[in-house]
């Protein structure tokens, strides 16, 4: 199974006809997953936590939006068998795990999945990021990689550039918002680093990338990329961008390995 990193956006990105079509088209190109494992920018927890393994209410982890965004449903089946395999792969000395059985999917998981797999008939499991350290996250991805051979789609869900303070003045413009130089510079640098397989530079992106701190004042939205890179390391040469462009001036680059 390929492994992917996608830019999930805020809940209103689901109103963008181009982006939703791109996600739907992407899912049709992928083999059908036996299950989906999501690492979202919106769940940081140490030790690494495993979310609900049954169908529980979604976690609407945002505020100030129209009521309709709080009425979205995505009753995907739980994935207890996948959770057991994740525990086996991730547990080890110095690597404790936690269970949070009432933690439903957050918008970093369900917003893209509503577009990719609208029938909500594939088991989904979400796990937390126990750290934002790129090397540690890549190591987690490497340990999860065997799941790909069992048909599990591993998704790192973030946003390729993410500075909401800079984007806020353009909230009403969506995809028509002006693209600021720092966002375009970082996106172009990241594209080139991915295309050349320069993982060392990506791991040190705050120091190596132009406008790194401006593109990511806090790095939680870039961090899931490293789980994807670790899980897909054997297919790095086949990395390709599936979705590019900008929304609110932020880069929505999304990539696939394998």
LINFEN-V571904 format. One record per helix or strand of 3 or more residues. SS is the DSSP state (hx for helix, st for strand). FROM is the first residue (numbers start at 1). TO is the last residue. If there is no record, write none. Layout:
ss->SS from->FROM to->TO
ss->SS from->FROM to->TO
This chain:
ss->st from->3 to->7
ss->hx from->11 to->15
ss->hx from->17 to->29
ss->st from->35 to->44
ss->st from->48 to->50
ss->hx from->67 to->70
ss->hx from->80 to->90
ss->st from->97 to->99
ss->hx from->107 to->116
ss->st from->123 to->129
ss->hx from->134 to->150
ss->st from->152 to->158
ss->hx from->164 to->170
ss->hx from->174 to->176
ss->hx from->181 to->195
ss->hx from->199 to->203
ss->hx from->205 to->208
ss->hx from->212 to->215
ss->hx from->220 to->231
ss->hx from->233 to->238
ss->st from->240 to->243
ss->st from->254 to->257
